Amino acid sequence: MRAILLVFLSLWVWAPCLSFCGTDTHVARIVSLAPSITEIIYTLGLGDRLVGVTSFSNYPAEAKKLPKIGTYIHLNLEKIIQLNPDIAIGTWDGNRRSDIRILKEMGIKVYMTTPKNIWDVINSIQQIGMILGIPQKGVMVASSLRMRIDNIRKKVSTLKRVRVFLQINNRPLITVNKDTFQNDLMRLAGGINIAEDEPIRYPRISIEEVIYRRPEVIIISSMEIGGKFEEMRQEWMKWKDIPAVKNGRVFLVNSDLLDRASPRLVEGLETLARLIHPEAGWR
């Protein structure tokens, strides 16, 4: 009953887009306008319908073999039009409105997502399933992800919250505030983001400020492609006054698990929960 209600609510909330995009079960040619969308399409079991993806669509491995349509910020509109998709699916968190407008003017059906947190990501998976004519699969995937999140919440609900510093860039040193996917994951994993009250989403922060705020766990998740993660970790090890360093709790995490609005955000949440609360008795 809960799953049916969720489908109904999603249809009601997204009715304007559904009336434009349709829910055709015969959508055979899909273009993904962002790496996160590519992952969602594969999770729904429709990878064989993808005819074009963005440059950094690197998961799953099969996506690397597909024709590229530029980056999700700088789309190659000519290439997309040449691919003659039945639908293009993108995200307002990256895709430029001017590009989307041109695609629509060229007669290409476009469906856009706007996820702000992990729950929005799960809802978007369900909605994309409906758009592509497989609502039951969308509900099944979404329900499974929600169950995994609920399991984490139960395990950490009675545990002391841990101060966490998340590093997403090395030089300059950059972290995240409360208005990010990463903060959402840290909170659900039983952590407290030491930079949650910073006024901008991705603030620069000094080593001195990190030392002052005394994080108990440091997570390095760099956005630098091919970044020297181990070198970054070693740089922290000389600051023994930081509890995370003193107790050997400086960890590396694949950035795609923490900042890409895809089903793997839940895997990122599970990874953080295990690192932040190893005492929770994980299987």
MODAFEN-V830476 format. One record per residue. N is the residue number from 0. RES is the residue in one small letter. PSI is psi in whole degrees, -180 to 180 (none if undefined). D_LAST is the distance of its C-alpha to the last C-alpha in whole Angstrom. Layout:
# MODAFEN-V830476
n->N res->RES psi->PSI d_last->D_LAST
n->N res->RES psi->PSI d_last->D_LAST
This chain:
# MODAFEN-V830476
n->0 res->m psi->-42 d_last->30
n->1 res->r psi->-42 d_last->28
n->2 res->a psi->-41 d_last->27
n->3 res->i psi->-41 d_last->31
n->4 res->l psi->-41 d_last->32
n->5 res->l psi->-41 d_last->30
n->6 res->v psi->-46 d_last->32
n->7 res->f psi->-46 d_last->35
n->8 res->l psi->-41 d_last->35
n->9 res->s psi->-42 d_last->34
n->10 res->l psi->-40 d_last->37
n->11 res->w psi->-46 d_last->39
n->12 res->v psi->-38 d_last->38
n->13 res->w psi->18 d_last->38
n->14 res->a psi->-42 d_last->41
n->15 res->p psi->-40 d_last->43
n->16 res->c psi->-37 d_last->41
n->17 res->l psi->-39 d_last->41
n->18 res->s psi->-27 d_last->44
n->19 res->f psi->-47 d_last->45
n->20 res->c psi->-30 d_last->42
n->21 res->g psi->169 d_last->42
n->22 res->t psi->52 d_last->40
n->23 res->d psi->123 d_last->41
n->24 res->t psi->-9 d_last->39
n->25 res->h psi->21 d_last->41
n->26 res->v psi->110 d_last->40
n->27 res->a psi->-21 d_last->40
n->28 res->r psi->110 d_last->40
n->29 res->i psi->135 d_last->38
n->30 res->v psi->129 d_last->38
n->31 res->s psi->129 d_last->35
n->32 res->l psi->10 d_last->36
n->33 res->a psi->149 d_last->33
n->34 res->p psi->-37 d_last->30
n->35 res->s psi->-39 d_last->28
n->36 res->i psi->-40 d_last->30
n->37 res->t psi->-46 d_last->30
n->38 res->e psi->-39 d_last->26
n->39 res->i psi->-44 d_last->26
n->40 res->i psi->-43 d_last->29
n->41 res->y psi->-40 d_last->27
n->42 res->t psi->-33 d_last->24
n->43 res->l psi->-2 d_last->26
n->44 res->g psi->21 d_last->27
n->45 res->l psi->24 d_last->31
n->46 res->g psi->-30 d_last->31
n->47 res->d psi->-10 d_last->34
n->48 res->r psi->-8 d_last->36
n->49 res->l psi->130 d_last->35
n->50 res->v psi->-7 d_last->39
n->51 res->g psi->141 d_last->38
n->52 res->v psi->167 d_last->35
n->53 res->t psi->166 d_last->36
n->54 res->s psi->-39 d_last->36
n->55 res->f psi->22 d_last->32
n->56 res->s psi->90 d_last->31
n->57 res->n psi->7 d_last->28
n->58 res->y psi->134 d_last->25
n->59 res->p psi->179 d_last->25
n->60 res->a psi->-33 d_last->27
n->61 res->e psi->-26 d_last->30
n->62 res->a psi->-27 d_last->31
n->63 res->k psi->-22 d_last->32
n->64 res->k psi->-10 d_last->35
n->65 res->l psi->155 d_last->36
n->66 res->p psi->140 d_last->39
n->67 res->k psi->143 d_last->39
n->68 res->i psi->31 d_last->41
n->69 res->g psi->-172 d_last->41
n->70 res->t psi->166 d_last->38
n->71 res->y psi->-19 d_last->37
n->72 res->i psi->-36 d_last->39
n->73 res->h psi->84 d_last->42
n->74 res->l psi->144 d_last->42
n->75 res->n psi->92 d_last->45
n->76 res->l psi->-37 d_last->46
n->77 res->e psi->-42 d_last->49
n->78 res->k psi->-42 d_last->46
n->79 res->i psi->-45 d_last->44
n->80 res->i psi->-40 d_last->48
n->81 res->q psi->-32 d_last->48
n->82 res->l psi->-14 d_last->45
n->83 res->n psi->57 d_last->46
n->84 res->p psi->153 d_last->43
n->85 res->d psi->-29 d_last->43
n->86 res->i psi->147 d_last->41
n->87 res->a psi->136 d_last->39
n->88 res->i psi->128 d_last->36
n->89 res->g psi->-165 d_last->36
n->90 res->t psi->138 d_last->35
n->91 res->w psi->-16 d_last->37
n->92 res->d psi->67 d_last->35
n->93 res->g psi->-50 d_last->36
n->94 res->n psi->138 d_last->39
n->95 res->r psi->137 d_last->42
n->96 res->r psi->-35 d_last->44
n->97 res->s psi->-38 d_last->47
n->98 res->d psi->-43 d_last->46
n->99 res->i psi->-40 d_last->44
n->100 res->r psi->-43 d_last->48
n->101 res->i psi->-43 d_last->49
n->102 res->l psi->-42 d_last->47
n->103 res->k psi->-40 d_last->48
n->104 res->e psi->-27 d_last->51
n->105 res->m psi->4 d_last->51
n->106 res->g psi->12 d_last->50
n->107 res->i psi->128 d_last->46
n->108 res->k psi->133 d_last->44
n->109 res->v psi->134 d_last->41
n->110 res->y psi->128 d_last->38
n->111 res->m psi->142 d_last->37
n->112 res->t psi->159 d_last->34
n->113 res->t psi->62 d_last->34
n->114 res->p psi->134 d_last->30
n->115 res->k psi->-18 d_last->30
n->116 res->n psi->-179 d_last->26
n->117 res->i psi->-31 d_last->23
n->118 res->w psi->-38 d_last->24
n->119 res->d psi->-37 d_last->27
n->120 res->v psi->-46 d_last->25
n->121 res->i psi->-42 d_last->24
n->122 res->n psi->-37 d_last->27
n->123 res->s psi->-34 d_last->29
n->124 res->i psi->-45 d_last->27
n->125 res->q psi->-42 d_last->28
n->126 res->q psi->-40 d_last->31
n->127 res->i psi->-37 d_last->32
n->128 res->g psi->-42 d_last->31
n->129 res->m psi->-43 d_last->34
n->130 res->i psi->-37 d_last->36
n->131 res->l psi->7 d_last->35
n->132 res->g psi->16 d_last->36
n->133 res->i psi->61 d_last->32
n->134 res->p psi->-37 d_last->31
n->135 res->q psi->-40 d_last->29
n->136 res->k psi->-41 d_last->27
n->137 res->g psi->-43 d_last->27
n->138 res->v psi->-41 d_last->26
n->139 res->m psi->-46 d_last->23
n->140 res->v psi->-46 d_last->22
n->141 res->a psi->-43 d_last->22
n->142 res->s psi->-40 d_last->21
n->143 res->s psi->-42 d_last->17
n->144 res->l psi->-41 d_last->17
n->145 res->r psi->-38 d_last->18
n->146 res->m psi->-41 d_last->15
n->147 res->r psi->-39 d_last->13
n->148 res->i psi->-44 d_last->15
n->149 res->d psi->-37 d_last->15
n->150 res->n psi->-43 d_last->12
n->151 res->i psi->-46 d_last->12
n->152 res->r psi->-40 d_last->15
n->153 res->k psi->-41 d_last->14
n->154 res->k psi->-34 d_last->11
n->155 res->v psi->-4 d_last->14
n->156 res->s psi->-32 d_last->17
n->157 res->t psi->4 d_last->18
n->158 res->l psi->152 d_last->17
n->159 res->k psi->133 d_last->20
n->160 res->r psi->142 d_last->21
n->161 res->v psi->136 d_last->21
n->162 res->r psi->127 d_last->24
n->163 res->v psi->137 d_last->23
n->164 res->f psi->125 d_last->25
n->165 res->l psi->120 d_last->25
n->166 res->q psi->121 d_last->27
n->167 res->i psi->-5 d_last->28
n->168 res->n psi->149 d_last->31
n->169 res->n psi->-56 d_last->33
n->170 res->r psi->106 d_last->36
n->171 res->p psi->163 d_last->37
n->172 res->l psi->119 d_last->34
n->173 res->i psi->142 d_last->33
n->174 res->t psi->-159 d_last->30
n->175 res->v psi->153 d_last->29
n->176 res->n psi->-164 d_last->31
n->177 res->k psi->-15 d_last->29
n->178 res->d psi->46 d_last->31
n->179 res->t psi->159 d_last->28
n->180 res->f psi->-42 d_last->25
n->181 res->q psi->-41 d_last->23
n->182 res->n psi->-41 d_last->24
n->183 res->d psi->-44 d_last->23
n->184 res->l psi->-43 d_last->20
n->185 res->m psi->-42 d_last->20
n->186 res->r psi->-47 d_last->21
n->187 res->l psi->-28 d_last->18
n->188 res->a psi->2 d_last->16
n->189 res->g psi->22 d_last->17
n->190 res->g psi->168 d_last->20
n->191 res->i psi->118 d_last->24
n->192 res->n psi->117 d_last->25
n->193 res->i psi->-12 d_last->28
n->194 res->a psi->17 d_last->30
n->195 res->e psi->-28 d_last->30
n->196 res->d psi->7 d_last->34
n->197 res->e psi->147 d_last->35
n->198 res->p psi->-18 d_last->38
n->199 res->i psi->158 d_last->37
n->200 res->r psi->-42 d_last->34
n->201 res->y psi->76 d_last->33
n->202 res->p psi->149 d_last->35
n->203 res->r psi->148 d_last->36
n->204 res->i psi->146 d_last->35
n->205 res->s psi->158 d_last->37
n->206 res->i psi->-41 d_last->35
n->207 res->e psi->-39 d_last->37
n->208 res->e psi->-38 d_last->36
n->209 res->v psi->-44 d_last->32
n->210 res->i psi->-43 d_last->33
n->211 res->y psi->-37 d_last->35
n->212 res->r psi->-8 d_last->32
n->213 res->r psi->62 d_last->29
n->214 res->p psi->144 d_last->26
n->215 res->e psi->-19 d_last->23
n->216 res->v psi->136 d_last->21
n->217 res->i psi->126 d_last->23
n->218 res->i psi->125 d_last->22
n->219 res->i psi->119 d_last->24
n->220 res->s psi->81 d_last->24
n->221 res->s psi->145 d_last->27
n->222 res->m psi->-6 d_last->29
n->223 res->e psi->116 d_last->32
n->224 res->i psi->124 d_last->31
n->225 res->g psi->20 d_last->31
n->226 res->g psi->155 d_last->31
n->227 res->k psi->79 d_last->30
n->228 res->f psi->-43 d_last->27
n->229 res->e psi->-37 d_last->27
n->230 res->e psi->-40 d_last->30
n->231 res->m psi->-43 d_last->29
n->232 res->r psi->-42 d_last->27
n->233 res->q psi->-31 d_last->29
n->234 res->e psi->-32 d_last->32
n->235 res->w psi->-28 d_last->30
n->236 res->m psi->-14 d_last->29
n->237 res->k psi->-8 d_last->33
n->238 res->w psi->76 d_last->33
n->239 res->k psi->-13 d_last->31
n->240 res->d psi->-14 d_last->32
n->241 res->i psi->124 d_last->29
n->242 res->p psi->-40 d_last->26
n->243 res->a psi->-38 d_last->24
n->244 res->v psi->-46 d_last->26
n->245 res->k psi->-36 d_last->27
n->246 res->n psi->11 d_last->23
n->247 res->g psi->37 d_last->22
n->248 res->r psi->53 d_last->20
n->249 res->v psi->117 d_last->22
n->250 res->f psi->155 d_last->20
n->251 res->l psi->135 d_last->21
n->252 res->v psi->137 d_last->19
n->253 res->n psi->121 d_last->21
n->254 res->s psi->-28 d_last->23
n->255 res->d psi->-24 d_last->23
n->256 res->l psi->-14 d_last->20
n->257 res->l psi->-20 d_last->21
n->258 res->d psi->3 d_last->25
n->259 res->r psi->124 d_last->25
n->260 res->a psi->66 d_last->25
n->261 res->s psi->176 d_last->24
n->262 res->p psi->-24 d_last->20
n->263 res->r psi->-7 d_last->19
n->264 res->l psi->-33 d_last->19
n->265 res->v psi->-37 d_last->16
n->266 res->e psi->-38 d_last->14
n->267 res->g psi->-41 d_last->16
n->268 res->l psi->-46 d_last->15
n->269 res->e psi->-39 d_last->11
n->270 res->t psi->-47 d_last->12
n->271 res->l psi->-43 d_last->14
n->272 res->a psi->-41 d_last->12
n->273 res->r psi->-35 d_last->10
n->274 res->l psi->-38 d_last->13
n->275 res->i psi->-38 d_last->15
n->276 res->h psi->71 d_last->13
n->277 res->p psi->-17 d_last->11
n->278 res->e psi->-2 d_last->11
n->279 res->a psi->-5 d_last->9
n->280 res->g psi->52 d_last->7
n->281 res->w psi->147 d_last->4
n->282 res->r psi->none d_last->0
